[in-house]
Amino acid sequence: MPMPGPLELVLILVIVAMLFGVGKLPEVFGAVGKGIREFRKESTLESDVKQEAEKQSSDAVETAENRPAA
């Protein structure tokens, strides 16, 4: 999906201003920014957990391969 151009962004801003009123815009965009930050934080946390799990499983495989046969 292509990114919206400058004209589309201005149109979206005008529609949002009409819906919420100019006085509420800082509050609305603050909530949007907070949501984006929270989403990024959670997605980073998820990828960190996934990388740690992969590292632990590869360490376990290496340990099993290096163990002498009985």
mmCIF file of the N, C-alpha and C atoms, coordinates in Angstrom:
data_MODEL
# 
_entry.id   MODEL 
# 
loop_
_atom_site.group_PDB 
_atom_site.id 
_atom_site.type_symbol 
_atom_site.label_atom_id 
_atom_site.label_alt_id 
_atom_site.label_comp_id 
_atom_site.label_asym_id 
_atom_site.label_entity_id 
_atom_site.label_seq_id 
_atom_site.pdbx_PDB_ins_code 
_atom_site.Cartn_x 
_atom_site.Cartn_y 
_atom_site.Cartn_z 
_atom_site.occupancy 
_atom_site.B_iso_or_equiv 
_atom_site.pdbx_formal_charge 
_atom_site.auth_seq_id 
_atom_site.auth_comp_id 
_atom_site.auth_asym_id 
_atom_site.auth_atom_id 
_atom_site.pdbx_PDB_model_num 
ATOM 1   N N  . MET A 1 1  ? 0.854   -1.171  0.000  1.00 0.00 ? 1  MET A N  1 
ATOM 2   C CA . MET A 1 1  ? 0.000   0.000   0.000  1.00 0.00 ? 1  MET A CA 1 
ATOM 3   C C  . MET A 1 1  ? 0.899   1.234   0.000  1.00 0.00 ? 1  MET A C  1 
ATOM 4   N N  . PRO A 1 2  ? 0.717   2.107   -0.958 1.00 0.00 ? 2  PRO A N  1 
ATOM 5   C CA . PRO A 1 2  ? 1.578   3.301   -1.039 1.00 0.00 ? 2  PRO A CA 1 
ATOM 6   C C  . PRO A 1 2  ? 1.266   4.291   0.082  1.00 0.00 ? 2  PRO A C  1 
ATOM 7   N N  . MET A 1 3  ? 2.288   5.048   0.443  1.00 0.00 ? 3  MET A N  1 
ATOM 8   C CA . MET A 1 3  ? 2.123   6.073   1.475  1.00 0.00 ? 3  MET A CA 1 
ATOM 9   C C  . MET A 1 3  ? 1.307   7.236   0.906  1.00 0.00 ? 3  MET A C  1 
ATOM 10  N N  . PRO A 1 4  ? 0.463   7.855   1.761  1.00 0.00 ? 4  PRO A N  1 
ATOM 11  C CA . PRO A 1 4  ? -0.298  9.008   1.276  1.00 0.00 ? 4  PRO A CA 1 
ATOM 12  C C  . PRO A 1 4  ? 0.625   10.199  1.017  1.00 0.00 ? 4  PRO A C  1 
ATOM 13  N N  . GLY A 1 5  ? 0.312   10.936  -0.021 1.00 0.00 ? 5  GLY A N  1 
ATOM 14  C CA . GLY A 1 5  ? 1.103   12.105  -0.373 1.00 0.00 ? 5  GLY A CA 1 
ATOM 15  C C  . GLY A 1 5  ? 0.721   13.304  0.477  1.00 0.00 ? 5  GLY A C  1 
ATOM 16  N N  . PRO A 1 6  ? 1.369   14.435  0.238  1.00 0.00 ? 6  PRO A N  1 
ATOM 17  C CA . PRO A 1 6  ? 1.095   15.639  1.034  1.00 0.00 ? 6  PRO A CA 1 
ATOM 18  C C  . PRO A 1 6  ? -0.356  16.113  0.925  1.00 0.00 ? 6  PRO A C  1 
ATOM 19  N N  . LEU A 1 7  ? -0.930  16.021  -0.264 1.00 0.00 ? 7  LEU A N  1 
ATOM 20  C CA . LEU A 1 7  ? -2.314  16.465  -0.449 1.00 0.00 ? 7  LEU A CA 1 
ATOM 21  C C  . LEU A 1 7  ? -3.276  15.592  0.362  1.00 0.00 ? 7  LEU A C  1 
ATOM 22  N N  . GLU A 1 8  ? -3.048  14.292  0.353  1.00 0.00 ? 8  GLU A N  1 
ATOM 23  C CA . GLU A 1 8  ? -3.901  13.394  1.123  1.00 0.00 ? 8  GLU A CA 1 
ATOM 24  C C  . GLU A 1 8  ? -3.764  13.655  2.622  1.00 0.00 ? 8  GLU A C  1 
ATOM 25  N N  . LEU A 1 9  ? -2.541  13.932  3.080  1.00 0.00 ? 9  LEU A N  1 
ATOM 26  C CA . LEU A 1 9  ? -2.334  14.218  4.499  1.00 0.00 ? 9  LEU A CA 1 
ATOM 27  C C  . LEU A 1 9  ? -3.062  15.488  4.927  1.00 0.00 ? 9  LEU A C  1 
ATOM 28  N N  . VAL A 1 10 ? -3.023  16.513  4.092  1.00 0.00 ? 10 VAL A N  1 
ATOM 29  C CA . VAL A 1 10 ? -3.735  17.763  4.398  1.00 0.00 ? 10 VAL A CA 1 
ATOM 30  C C  . VAL A 1 10 ? -5.236  17.503  4.451  1.00 0.00 ? 10 VAL A C  1 
ATOM 31  N N  . LEU A 1 11 ? -5.740  16.720  3.517  1.00 0.00 ? 11 LEU A N  1 
ATOM 32  C CA . LEU A 1 11 ? -7.163  16.386  3.497  1.00 0.00 ? 11 LEU A CA 1 
ATOM 33  C C  . LEU A 1 11 ? -7.558  15.630  4.767  1.00 0.00 ? 11 LEU A C  1 
ATOM 34  N N  . ILE A 1 12 ? -6.734  14.693  5.191  1.00 0.00 ? 12 ILE A N  1 
ATOM 35  C CA . ILE A 1 12 ? -7.008  13.949  6.421  1.00 0.00 ? 12 ILE A CA 1 
ATOM 36  C C  . ILE A 1 12 ? -7.008  14.892  7.619  1.00 0.00 ? 12 ILE A C  1 
ATOM 37  N N  . LEU A 1 13 ? -6.048  15.820  7.680  1.00 0.00 ? 13 LEU A N  1 
ATOM 38  C CA . LEU A 1 13 ? -6.001  16.789  8.783  1.00 0.00 ? 13 LEU A CA 1 
ATOM 39  C C  . LEU A 1 13 ? -7.256  17.656  8.827  1.00 0.00 ? 13 LEU A C  1 
ATOM 40  N N  . VAL A 1 14 ? -7.728  18.088  7.666  1.00 0.00 ? 14 VAL A N  1 
ATOM 41  C CA . VAL A 1 14 ? -8.935  18.917  7.605  1.00 0.00 ? 14 VAL A CA 1 
ATOM 42  C C  . VAL A 1 14 ? -10.138 18.126  8.106  1.00 0.00 ? 14 VAL A C  1 
ATOM 43  N N  . ILE A 1 15 ? -10.252 16.875  7.692  1.00 0.00 ? 15 ILE A N  1 
ATOM 44  C CA . ILE A 1 15 ? -11.380 16.042  8.128  1.00 0.00 ? 15 ILE A CA 1 
ATOM 45  C C  . ILE A 1 15 ? -11.321 15.810  9.635  1.00 0.00 ? 15 ILE A C  1 
ATOM 46  N N  . VAL A 1 16 ? -10.139 15.529  10.161 1.00 0.00 ? 16 VAL A N  1 
ATOM 47  C CA . VAL A 1 16 ? -9.988  15.318  11.603 1.00 0.00 ? 16 VAL A CA 1 
ATOM 48  C C  . VAL A 1 16 ? -10.330 16.599  12.355 1.00 0.00 ? 16 VAL A C  1 
ATOM 49  N N  . ALA A 1 17 ? -9.901  17.742  11.848 1.00 0.00 ? 17 ALA A N  1 
ATOM 50  C CA . ALA A 1 17 ? -10.206 19.024  12.496 1.00 0.00 ? 17 ALA A CA 1 
ATOM 51  C C  . ALA A 1 17 ? -11.709 19.271  12.515 1.00 0.00 ? 17 ALA A C  1 
ATOM 52  N N  . MET A 1 18 ? -12.389 18.909  11.433 1.00 0.00 ? 18 MET A N  1 
ATOM 53  C CA . MET A 1 18 ? -13.841 19.098  11.387 1.00 0.00 ? 18 MET A CA 1 
ATOM 54  C C  . MET A 1 18 ? -14.548 18.144  12.348 1.00 0.00 ? 18 MET A C  1 
ATOM 55  N N  . LEU A 1 19 ? -14.047 16.922  12.469 1.00 0.00 ? 19 LEU A N  1 
ATOM 56  C CA . LEU A 1 19 ? -14.697 15.945  13.340 1.00 0.00 ? 19 LEU A CA 1 
ATOM 57  C C  . LEU A 1 19 ? -14.505 16.264  14.820 1.00 0.00 ? 19 LEU A C  1 
ATOM 58  N N  . PHE A 1 20 ? -13.292 16.591  15.214 1.00 0.00 ? 20 PHE A N  1 
ATOM 59  C CA . PHE A 1 20 ? -12.983 16.759  16.628 1.00 0.00 ? 20 PHE A CA 1 
ATOM 60  C C  . PHE A 1 20 ? -12.925 18.210  17.071 1.00 0.00 ? 20 PHE A C  1 
ATOM 61  N N  . GLY A 1 21 ? -12.834 19.129  16.158 1.00 0.00 ? 21 GLY A N  1 
ATOM 62  C CA . GLY A 1 21 ? -12.683 20.532  16.511 1.00 0.00 ? 21 GLY A CA 1 
ATOM 63  C C  . GLY A 1 21 ? -11.219 20.869  16.710 1.00 0.00 ? 21 GLY A C  1 
ATOM 64  N N  . VAL A 1 22 ? -10.875 22.116  16.443 1.00 0.00 ? 22 VAL A N  1 
ATOM 65  C CA . VAL A 1 22 ? -9.476  22.539  16.495 1.00 0.00 ? 22 VAL A CA 1 
ATOM 66  C C  . VAL A 1 22 ? -8.933  22.446  17.919 1.00 0.00 ? 22 VAL A C  1 
ATOM 67  N N  . GLY A 1 23 ? -9.751  22.682  18.916 1.00 0.00 ? 23 GLY A N  1 
ATOM 68  C CA . GLY A 1 23 ? -9.297  22.650  20.305 1.00 0.00 ? 23 GLY A CA 1 
ATOM 69  C C  . GLY A 1 23 ? -8.891  21.264  20.779 1.00 0.00 ? 23 GLY A C  1 
ATOM 70  N N  . LYS A 1 24 ? -9.485  20.231  20.209 1.00 0.00 ? 24 LYS A N  1 
ATOM 71  C CA . LYS A 1 24 ? -9.192  18.859  20.631 1.00 0.00 ? 24 LYS A CA 1 
ATOM 72  C C  . LYS A 1 24 ? -8.041  18.235  19.853 1.00 0.00 ? 24 LYS A C  1 
ATOM 73  N N  . LEU A 1 25 ? -7.538  18.886  18.822 1.00 0.00 ? 25 LEU A N  1 
ATOM 74  C CA . LEU A 1 25 ? -6.485  18.290  17.988 1.00 0.00 ? 25 LEU A CA 1 
ATOM 75  C C  . LEU A 1 25 ? -5.245  17.886  18.781 1.00 0.00 ? 25 LEU A C  1 
ATOM 76  N N  . PRO A 1 26 ? -4.708  18.729  19.667 1.00 0.00 ? 26 PRO A N  1 
ATOM 77  C CA . PRO A 1 26 ? -3.525  18.284  20.421 1.00 0.00 ? 26 PRO A CA 1 
ATOM 78  C C  . PRO A 1 26 ? -3.797  17.029  21.249 1.00 0.00 ? 26 PRO A C  1 
ATOM 79  N N  . GLU A 1 27 ? -4.979  16.950  21.816 1.00 0.00 ? 27 GLU A N  1 
ATOM 80  C CA . GLU A 1 27 ? -5.340  15.777  22.614 1.00 0.00 ? 27 GLU A CA 1 
ATOM 81  C C  . GLU A 1 27 ? -5.449  14.528  21.736 1.00 0.00 ? 27 GLU A C  1 
ATOM 82  N N  . VAL A 1 28 ? -6.066  14.670  20.576 1.00 0.00 ? 28 VAL A N  1 
ATOM 83  C CA . VAL A 1 28 ? -6.236  13.534  19.662 1.00 0.00 ? 28 VAL A CA 1 
ATOM 84  C C  . VAL A 1 28 ? -4.887  13.051  19.152 1.00 0.00 ? 28 VAL A C  1 
ATOM 85  N N  . PHE A 1 29 ? -4.059  13.977  18.686 1.00 0.00 ? 29 PHE A N  1 
ATOM 86  C CA . PHE A 1 29 ? -2.761  13.573  18.143 1.00 0.00 ? 29 PHE A CA 1 
ATOM 87  C C  . PHE A 1 29 ? -1.829  13.078  19.246 1.00 0.00 ? 29 PHE A C  1 
ATOM 88  N N  . GLY A 1 30 ? -1.992  13.583  20.456 1.00 0.00 ? 30 GLY A N  1 
ATOM 89  C CA . GLY A 1 30 ? -1.219  13.061  21.586 1.00 0.00 ? 30 GLY A CA 1 
ATOM 90  C C  . GLY A 1 30 ? -1.575  11.606  21.864 1.00 0.00 ? 30 GLY A C  1 
ATOM 91  N N  . ALA A 1 31 ? -2.868  11.294  21.796 1.00 0.00 ? 31 ALA A N  1 
ATOM 92  C CA . ALA A 1 31 ? -3.309  9.914   22.006 1.00 0.00 ? 31 ALA A CA 1 
ATOM 93  C C  . ALA A 1 31 ? -2.812  9.007   20.883 1.00 0.00 ? 31 ALA A C  1 
ATOM 94  N N  . VAL A 1 32 ? -2.830  9.513   19.655 1.00 0.00 ? 32 VAL A N  1 
ATOM 95  C CA . VAL A 1 32 ? -2.322  8.726   18.519 1.00 0.00 ? 32 VAL A CA 1 
ATOM 96  C C  . VAL A 1 32 ? -0.833  8.460   18.695 1.00 0.00 ? 32 VAL A C  1 
ATOM 97  N N  . GLY A 1 33 ? -0.079  9.478   19.068 1.00 0.00 ? 33 GLY A N  1 
ATOM 98  C CA . GLY A 1 33 ? 1.359   9.309   19.287 1.00 0.00 ? 33 GLY A CA 1 
ATOM 99  C C  . GLY A 1 33 ? 1.653   8.329   20.407 1.00 0.00 ? 33 GLY A C  1 
ATOM 100 N N  . LYS A 1 34 ? 0.867   8.404   21.471 1.00 0.00 ? 34 LYS A N  1 
ATOM 101 C CA . LYS A 1 34 ? 1.043   7.480   22.591 1.00 0.00 ? 34 LYS A CA 1 
ATOM 102 C C  . LYS A 1 34 ? 0.763   6.044   22.140 1.00 0.00 ? 34 LYS A C  1 
ATOM 103 N N  . GLY A 1 35 ? -0.247  5.861   21.327 1.00 0.00 ? 35 GLY A N  1 
ATOM 104 C CA . GLY A 1 35 ? -0.564  4.531   20.812 1.00 0.00 ? 35 GLY A CA 1 
ATOM 105 C C  . GLY A 1 35 ? 0.537   3.983   19.925 1.00 0.00 ? 35 GLY A C  1 
ATOM 106 N N  . ILE A 1 36 ? 1.102   4.838   19.085 1.00 0.00 ? 36 ILE A N  1 
ATOM 107 C CA . ILE A 1 36 ? 2.195   4.413   18.203 1.00 0.00 ? 36 ILE A CA 1 
ATOM 108 C C  . ILE A 1 36 ? 3.418   4.035   19.024 1.00 0.00 ? 36 ILE A C  1 
ATOM 109 N N  . ARG A 1 37 ? 3.742   4.842   20.040 1.00 0.00 ? 37 ARG A N  1 
ATOM 110 C CA . ARG A 1 37 ? 4.890   4.520   20.905 1.00 0.00 ? 37 ARG A CA 1 
ATOM 111 C C  . ARG A 1 37 ? 4.685   3.187   21.617 1.00 0.00 ? 37 ARG A C  1 
ATOM 112 N N  . GLU A 1 38 ? 3.482   2.959   22.117 1.00 0.00 ? 38 GLU A N  1 
ATOM 113 C CA . GLU A 1 38 ? 3.188   1.705   22.817 1.00 0.00 ? 38 GLU A CA 1 
ATOM 114 C C  . GLU A 1 38 ? 3.297   0.516   21.861 1.00 0.00 ? 38 GLU A C  1 
ATOM 115 N N  . PHE A 1 39 ? 2.806   0.679   20.641 1.00 0.00 ? 39 PHE A N  1 
ATOM 116 C CA . PHE A 1 39 ? 2.892   -0.394  19.645 1.00 0.00 ? 39 PHE A CA 1 
ATOM 117 C C  . PHE A 1 39 ? 4.345   -0.720  19.332 1.00 0.00 ? 39 PHE A C  1 
ATOM 118 N N  . ARG A 1 40 ? 5.164   0.300   19.118 1.00 0.00 ? 40 ARG A N  1 
ATOM 119 C CA . ARG A 1 40 ? 6.587   0.074   18.831 1.00 0.00 ? 40 ARG A CA 1 
ATOM 120 C C  . ARG A 1 40 ? 7.280   -0.606  20.005 1.00 0.00 ? 40 ARG A C  1 
ATOM 121 N N  . LYS A 1 41 ? 6.955   -0.174  21.209 1.00 0.00 ? 41 LYS A N  1 
ATOM 122 C CA . LYS A 1 41 ? 7.565   -0.757  22.407 1.00 0.00 ? 41 LYS A CA 1 
ATOM 123 C C  . LYS A 1 41 ? 7.225   -2.242  22.505 1.00 0.00 ? 41 LYS A C  1 
ATOM 124 N N  . GLU A 1 42 ? 5.969   -2.585  22.300 1.00 0.00 ? 42 GLU A N  1 
ATOM 125 C CA . GLU A 1 42 ? 5.546   -3.981  22.397 1.00 0.00 ? 42 GLU A CA 1 
ATOM 126 C C  . GLU A 1 42 ? 6.132   -4.824  21.268 1.00 0.00 ? 42 GLU A C  1 
ATOM 127 N N  . SER A 1 43 ? 6.196   -4.282  20.058 1.00 0.00 ? 43 SER A N  1 
ATOM 128 C CA . SER A 1 43 ? 6.759   -5.061  18.952 1.00 0.00 ? 43 SER A CA 1 
ATOM 129 C C  . SER A 1 43 ? 8.258   -5.271  19.147 1.00 0.00 ? 43 SER A C  1 
ATOM 130 N N  . THR A 1 44 ? 8.952   -4.288  19.708 1.00 0.00 ? 44 THR A N  1 
ATOM 131 C CA . THR A 1 44 ? 10.372  -4.446  20.011 1.00 0.00 ? 44 THR A CA 1 
ATOM 132 C C  . THR A 1 44 ? 10.556  -5.491  21.105 1.00 0.00 ? 44 THR A C  1 
ATOM 133 N N  . LEU A 1 45 ? 9.714   -5.454  22.116 1.00 0.00 ? 45 LEU A N  1 
ATOM 134 C CA . LEU A 1 45 ? 9.785   -6.427  23.200 1.00 0.00 ? 45 LEU A CA 1 
ATOM 135 C C  . LEU A 1 45 ? 9.554   -7.837  22.667 1.00 0.00 ? 45 LEU A C  1 
ATOM 136 N N  . GLU A 1 46 ? 8.578   -7.986  21.779 1.00 0.00 ? 46 GLU A N  1 
ATOM 137 C CA . GLU A 1 46 ? 8.281   -9.299  21.205 1.00 0.00 ? 46 GLU A CA 1 
ATOM 138 C C  . GLU A 1 46 ? 9.456   -9.826  20.392 1.00 0.00 ? 46 GLU A C  1 
ATOM 139 N N  . SER A 1 47 ? 10.077  -8.968  19.592 1.00 0.00 ? 47 SER A N  1 
ATOM 140 C CA . SER A 1 47 ? 11.213  -9.420  18.789 1.00 0.00 ? 47 SER A CA 1 
ATOM 141 C C  . SER A 1 47 ? 12.408  -9.752  19.678 1.00 0.00 ? 47 SER A C  1 
ATOM 142 N N  . ASP A 1 48 ? 12.595  -9.015  20.782 1.00 0.00 ? 48 ASP A N  1 
ATOM 143 C CA . ASP A 1 48 ? 13.674  -9.330  21.722 1.00 0.00 ? 48 ASP A CA 1 
ATOM 144 C C  . ASP A 1 48 ? 13.461  -10.701 22.359 1.00 0.00 ? 48 ASP A C  1 
ATOM 145 N N  . VAL A 1 49 ? 12.225  -11.001 22.737 1.00 0.00 ? 49 VAL A N  1 
ATOM 146 C CA . VAL A 1 49 ? 11.912  -12.297 23.339 1.00 0.00 ? 49 VAL A CA 1 
ATOM 147 C C  . VAL A 1 49 ? 12.142  -13.411 22.326 1.00 0.00 ? 49 VAL A C  1 
ATOM 148 N N  . LYS A 1 50 ? 11.736  -13.174 21.082 1.00 0.00 ? 50 LYS A N  1 
ATOM 149 C CA . LYS A 1 50 ? 11.921  -14.178 20.034 1.00 0.00 ? 50 LYS A CA 1 
ATOM 150 C C  . LYS A 1 50 ? 13.404  -14.429 19.778 1.00 0.00 ? 50 LYS A C  1 
ATOM 151 N N  . GLN A 1 51 ? 14.213  -13.375 19.736 1.00 0.00 ? 51 GLN A N  1 
ATOM 152 C CA . GLN A 1 51 ? 15.652  -13.533 19.519 1.00 0.00 ? 51 GLN A CA 1 
ATOM 153 C C  . GLN A 1 51 ? 16.297  -14.284 20.679 1.00 0.00 ? 51 GLN A C  1 
ATOM 154 N N  . GLU A 1 52 ? 15.879  -13.999 21.892 1.00 0.00 ? 52 GLU A N  1 
ATOM 155 C CA . GLU A 1 52 ? 16.433  -14.689 23.058 1.00 0.00 ? 52 GLU A CA 1 
ATOM 156 C C  . GLU A 1 52 ? 16.081  -16.172 23.017 1.00 0.00 ? 52 GLU A C  1 
ATOM 157 N N  . ALA A 1 53 ? 14.851  -16.498 22.623 1.00 0.00 ? 53 ALA A N  1 
ATOM 158 C CA . ALA A 1 53 ? 14.443  -17.900 22.532 1.00 0.00 ? 53 ALA A CA 1 
ATOM 159 C C  . ALA A 1 53 ? 15.249  -18.626 21.460 1.00 0.00 ? 53 ALA A C  1 
ATOM 160 N N  . GLU A 1 54 ? 15.471  -17.977 20.312 1.00 0.00 ? 54 GLU A N  1 
ATOM 161 C CA . GLU A 1 54 ? 16.272  -18.590 19.253 1.00 0.00 ? 54 GLU A CA 1 
ATOM 162 C C  . GLU A 1 54 ? 17.707  -18.807 19.719 1.00 0.00 ? 54 GLU A C  1 
ATOM 163 N N  . LYS A 1 55 ? 18.255  -17.856 20.460 1.00 0.00 ? 55 LYS A N  1 
ATOM 164 C CA . LYS A 1 55 ? 19.625  -17.978 20.961 1.00 0.00 ? 55 LYS A CA 1 
ATOM 165 C C  . LYS A 1 55 ? 19.732  -19.142 21.933 1.00 0.00 ? 55 LYS A C  1 
ATOM 166 N N  . GLN A 1 56 ? 18.758  -19.252 22.824 1.00 0.00 ? 56 GLN A N  1 
ATOM 167 C CA . GLN A 1 56 ? 18.788  -20.343 23.791 1.00 0.00 ? 56 GLN A CA 1 
ATOM 168 C C  . GLN A 1 56 ? 18.653  -21.697 23.109 1.00 0.00 ? 56 GLN A C  1 
ATOM 169 N N  . SER A 1 57 ? 17.798  -21.787 22.081 1.00 0.00 ? 57 SER A N  1 
ATOM 170 C CA . SER A 1 57 ? 17.644  -23.070 21.396 1.00 0.00 ? 57 SER A CA 1 
ATOM 171 C C  . SER A 1 57 ? 18.903  -23.426 20.615 1.00 0.00 ? 57 SER A C  1 
ATOM 172 N N  . SER A 1 58 ? 19.572  -22.439 20.012 1.00 0.00 ? 58 SER A N  1 
ATOM 173 C CA . SER A 1 58 ? 20.810  -22.734 19.290 1.00 0.00 ? 58 SER A CA 1 
ATOM 174 C C  . SER A 1 58 ? 21.922  -23.104 20.262 1.00 0.00 ? 58 SER A C  1 
ATOM 175 N N  . ASP A 1 59 ? 21.939  -22.486 21.448 1.00 0.00 ? 59 ASP A N  1 
ATOM 176 C CA . ASP A 1 59 ? 22.916  -22.862 22.474 1.00 0.00 ? 59 ASP A CA 1 
ATOM 177 C C  . ASP A 1 59 ? 22.682  -24.295 22.937 1.00 0.00 ? 59 ASP A C  1 
ATOM 178 N N  . ALA A 1 60 ? 21.423  -24.689 23.067 1.00 0.00 ? 60 ALA A N  1 
ATOM 179 C CA . ALA A 1 60 ? 21.101  -26.048 23.492 1.00 0.00 ? 60 ALA A CA 1 
ATOM 180 C C  . ALA A 1 60 ? 21.535  -27.059 22.437 1.00 0.00 ? 60 ALA A C  1 
ATOM 181 N N  . VAL A 1 61 ? 21.356  -26.731 21.159 1.00 0.00 ? 61 VAL A N  1 
ATOM 182 C CA . VAL A 1 61 ? 21.769  -27.622 20.075 1.00 0.00 ? 61 VAL A CA 1 
ATOM 183 C C  . VAL A 1 61 ? 23.283  -27.761 20.073 1.00 0.00 ? 61 VAL A C  1 
ATOM 184 N N  . GLU A 1 62 ? 24.005  -26.662 20.247 1.00 0.00 ? 62 GLU A N  1 
ATOM 185 C CA . GLU A 1 62 ? 25.470  -26.714 20.279 1.00 0.00 ? 62 GLU A CA 1 
ATOM 186 C C  . GLU A 1 62 ? 25.957  -27.547 21.457 1.00 0.00 ? 62 GLU A C  1 
ATOM 187 N N  . THR A 1 63 ? 25.306  -27.409 22.599 1.00 0.00 ? 63 THR A N  1 
ATOM 188 C CA . THR A 1 63 ? 25.695  -28.181 23.775 1.00 0.00 ? 63 THR A CA 1 
ATOM 189 C C  . THR A 1 63 ? 25.467  -29.670 23.527 1.00 0.00 ? 63 THR A C  1 
ATOM 190 N N  . ALA A 1 64 ? 24.344  -30.009 22.909 1.00 0.00 ? 64 ALA A N  1 
ATOM 191 C CA . ALA A 1 64 ? 24.044  -31.408 22.620 1.00 0.00 ? 64 ALA A CA 1 
ATOM 192 C C  . ALA A 1 64 ? 25.023  -31.975 21.600 1.00 0.00 ? 64 ALA A C  1 
ATOM 193 N N  . GLU A 1 65 ? 25.438  -31.191 20.629 1.00 0.00 ? 65 GLU A N  1 
ATOM 194 C CA . GLU A 1 65 ? 26.374  -31.660 19.611 1.00 0.00 ? 65 GLU A CA 1 
ATOM 195 C C  . GLU A 1 65 ? 27.769  -31.855 20.192 1.00 0.00 ? 65 GLU A C  1 
ATOM 196 N N  . ASN A 1 66 ? 28.159  -31.042 21.144 1.00 0.00 ? 66 ASN A N  1 
ATOM 197 C CA . ASN A 1 66 ? 29.497  -31.115 21.723 1.00 0.00 ? 66 ASN A CA 1 
ATOM 198 C C  . ASN A 1 66 ? 29.617  -32.158 22.830 1.00 0.00 ? 66 ASN A C  1 
ATOM 199 N N  . ARG A 1 67 ? 28.507  -32.693 23.280 1.00 0.00 ? 67 ARG A N  1 
ATOM 200 C CA . ARG A 1 67 ? 28.510  -33.681 24.348 1.00 0.00 ? 67 ARG A CA 1 
ATOM 201 C C  . ARG A 1 67 ? 29.007  -35.020 23.784 1.00 0.00 ? 67 ARG A C  1 
ATOM 202 N N  . PRO A 1 68 ? 29.957  -35.669 24.441 1.00 0.00 ? 68 PRO A N  1 
ATOM 203 C CA . PRO A 1 68 ? 30.460  -36.951 23.931 1.00 0.00 ? 68 PRO A CA 1 
ATOM 204 C C  . PRO A 1 68 ? 29.404  -38.046 24.067 1.00 0.00 ? 68 PRO A C  1 
ATOM 205 N N  . ALA A 1 69 ? 29.419  -38.963 23.115 1.00 0.00 ? 69 ALA A N  1 
ATOM 206 C CA . ALA A 1 69 ? 28.476  -40.077 23.146 1.00 0.00 ? 69 ALA A CA 1 
ATOM 207 C C  . ALA A 1 69 ? 28.891  -41.055 24.233 1.00 0.00 ? 69 ALA A C  1 
ATOM 208 N N  . ALA A 1 70 ? 27.928  -41.596 24.948 1.00 0.00 ? 70 ALA A N  1 
ATOM 209 C CA . ALA A 1 70 ? 28.244  -42.504 26.060 1.00 0.00 ? 70 ALA A CA 1 
ATOM 210 C C  . ALA A 1 70 ? 28.395  -43.926 25.616 1.00 0.00 ? 70 ALA A C  1 
# 
